[in-house]
Structure formats: C-alpha cells, structure tokens
Amino acid sequence: MPVFSIRIEEEIIKKIDNIAKLRGISRSAFIREALKRTIQEYSKDVIEEACFTMRQGKRPYSKVNWEEIEKRLSETEPYFESVEEALAYSRRRVSFEEKDKSGN
C-alpha cells in the first residue's frame, strides 16, 4: 500500500488519536476509513447534483462517473435511455433558455 504524508493541526491529530483509541484501531486505519467514507459521500453528492442538474435540462458542472449517471437517469423522470439522450435534452434546454434570455 502506498504511503503519503500530510500536514495536520495538532488539535485534529489529538482528536484522531482519541477516536482511533476508543475504536481500538490505529491512527492510519482511522484515517483510511474516514477518507473512504468521505470519498463515498462526495461521490454520491456529485452524482446526485449531476442527475438533478440534467433533469432540469442543464449541463452538470462536475466531473462524474457517467456509468453511475446513466444508471441513475434510468430511474428518474423524465426517463432517458442513455447519457447521450440526457445530454441532448440538456443542450436543447440550455439553447432554448439562452435564446429566451436574449429575446429571440
């Protein structure tokens, strides 16, 4: 397993050590678990945000896992067969809204 180092305030290290001790795991194990959870939650948030944005007919602003987006889009309304179909819908909506704002 690769090793990397970061700088963290002493107060945070003390909290990490206390929690790790209470759980009976090492500092490294606690940090690994915390990072995995954070990454999972962040990924869910990015996917949810992208799906919500695309359902509104807008383009997502974040880099996302398109396979996961495609899975989520198949479960939503309006229903899209593929990411490409959702993006085409998004482009049409964005184009329409831009024309509407310019008064054309």
Buried (B, 14 or more C-beta within 10 A) or exposed (E): EEEEEEEEEEEEEEEBEEEBEEEEBEEEEBBEEEEEEEEEEEEEEBBEBBBEBBBEBBEBEEEBEBEBBBEBBEEEEEEBEEBEBBBEBBEEBEEEEEEEEEEE
